[in-house]
């Protein structure tokens, strides 16, 4: 994210209209959303999870030319940041997908029927996918969702038992704004994409949401409890900050 303090507007320029447009960044053309916010005092530029879109929030009354100047000045920053997002999804026969932090080569079995499963072929971890090749992304997503539920339900139950708090339900979602949530009634929700991360990160996410069963905030007591449940919490948080958006970049169709 980049930010710039609001500057005085020029009287002879056209006021900015909130809109959706596109922005050319290097060899990519990305959707760009420009929106006004009455509480904003500066321009903020964000790369959306997955690196597939950009958003700019501006103070009310800012002029378009100022946003354009701001984006021009930060082209280099955007190009550098977007390099970590592959232009290709990798969800294809022969591509790669991480499962619990381990890279697996995707192998289309050619069979119309069968299960999606991991295997070792010639010493290499692979993910075998049956069905029509056009449906490969959806079948892989369904497999990851099933694996994520298996891991997160077990981890959440373990952490909940440690703090003696009940869990009402555990659901899997594909959210972009957060990795998980905890409601007041004890319902936990997780992004199934986390199963592509190493086991430590999956465990941290489970511990984080379970800690909210006792502390419905992000205050000092919450972080202390989260650290008790997951001693390597800070390492996991750093990993998510650095690599989390790459998990969102994959498009499963």
Residue pairs with C-beta under 8 A, 6 or more apart in sequence:
1 44
1 45
1 46
1 47
2 44
2 45
2 74
2 77
3 42
3 43
3 44
3 45
4 42
4 43
4 70
5 41
5 42
6 40
6 41
6 42
6 43
6 59
6 62
7 66
9 15
9 61
9 62
9 63
9 66
10 63
10 65
13 63
13 64
13 65
14 63
14 64
15 61
15 63
15 64
16 34
16 36
16 58
16 61
16 62
16 63
16 64
16 66
16 67
17 64
18 34
18 35
18 36
19 33
19 34
20 31
20 32
20 33
20 34
21 31
21 32
21 34
22 29
22 30
22 31
22 32
23 29
23 30
23 32
23 54
23 71
25 54
25 75
25 78
25 79
25 82
26 75
26 78
26 79
26 82
28 82
28 87
30 52
30 53
30 54
31 52
31 53
31 54
32 53
32 54
32 55
32 56
33 53
33 54
33 55
33 56
34 55
34 56
34 58
34 67
35 55
35 56
35 57
35 58
36 57
36 58
36 59
36 60
36 61
36 62
37 57
37 58
37 59
37 60
38 60
40 57
40 58
40 59
40 60
41 59
42 59
43 56
43 57
43 58
43 59
43 62
43 66
43 67
43 70
44 56
44 57
45 54
45 55
45 56
45 70
45 71
45 74
45 78
46 54
46 55
46 56
46 57
47 53
47 54
47 78
47 81
47 82
47 245
48 54
48 55
48 176
49 176
49 177
49 244
49 245
49 248
50 85
50 176
50 245
50 248
50 249
50 250
50 251
51 81
51 82
51 84
51 85
51 245
51 246
51 248
51 249
52 85
52 249
52 251
54 78
56 67
56 70
56 71
58 67
84 245
84 246
85 245
85 246
85 249
86 249
88 95
89 95
89 137
89 249
89 250
89 251
89 252
90 96
90 97
90 106
90 250
91 97
91 106
91 136
91 137
91 140
91 250
91 251
91 252
91 253
92 106
92 136
93 106
93 107
93 108
93 133
93 136
94 105
94 106
94 107
95 105
95 106
96 103
96 104
96 105
96 106
97 103
97 104
97 106
97 127
97 140
97 196
97 250
98 104
98 196
98 197
99 118
99 125
99 127
99 144
99 147
99 195
99 196
100 147
100 151
100 195
100 196
100 197
100 198
100 199
100 202
101 196
101 197
101 198
101 199
101 201
102 125
103 125
104 118
104 125
104 126
104 127
105 124
105 125
105 126
105 127
106 126
106 127
106 129
106 136
106 140
107 121
107 126
107 127
107 128
107 129
108 129
108 130
108 133
108 136
109 128
109 129
109 130
110 130
111 130
111 131
112 130
112 131
112 132
113 130
113 131
114 128
114 130
114 131
115 130
116 127
116 128
116 129
116 130
116 139
116 140
116 142
116 143
117 127
117 128
117 143
118 125
118 126
118 127
118 128
119 125
119 126
119 127
119 128
120 126
127 140
127 143
129 136
129 139
129 140
129 143
130 139
131 139
137 251
137 252
137 253
138 252
138 253
140 252
141 174
141 192
141 252
144 192
144 193
144 195
144 196
145 172
145 192
147 195
148 172
148 190
148 192
148 193
148 194
148 195
148 202
149 170
149 172
149 192
151 195
151 199
151 202
151 206
152 170
152 172
152 190
152 194
152 195
152 202
152 205
152 206
153 170
155 202
155 203
155 206
155 207
156 167
156 170
156 188
156 206
156 209
156 210
157 167
158 206
159 206
159 207
159 210
159 211
159 229
160 166
160 167
160 210
160 213
162 229
163 210
163 211
163 213
163 214
163 225
163 229
165 186
165 210
165 213
165 214
166 186
166 213
167 186
167 187
167 188
167 210
167 213
168 185
168 186
168 187
169 186
169 187
169 188
170 187
170 188
170 189
170 190
171 187
171 188
171 189
171 190
172 189
172 190
172 191
172 192
173 189
173 190
173 191
173 192
174 191
174 192
174 193
175 189
175 191
176 248
178 191
179 190
179 191
179 194
179 205
179 208
179 240
179 244
180 188
180 189
180 190
180 191
180 194
180 205
180 208
180 209
181 188
181 189
181 209
182 188
182 189
182 209
182 210
182 212
182 213
182 216
183 189
184 216
186 213
188 209
188 210
189 209
190 205
190 206
190 209
193 247
193 248
193 250
194 201
194 202
194 205
194 247
195 202
196 247
196 250
197 239
197 240
197 243
197 244
197 247
198 239
200 230
200 232
200 235
200 236
200 239
201 236
201 239
201 240
203 230
203 236
204 230
204 232
204 233
204 236
204 237
204 240
205 236
207 226
207 229
207 230
207 233
208 226
208 230
210 229
211 222
211 225
211 226
211 229
212 222
214 225
215 221
215 222
215 225
223 233
226 233
227 233
227 234
230 236
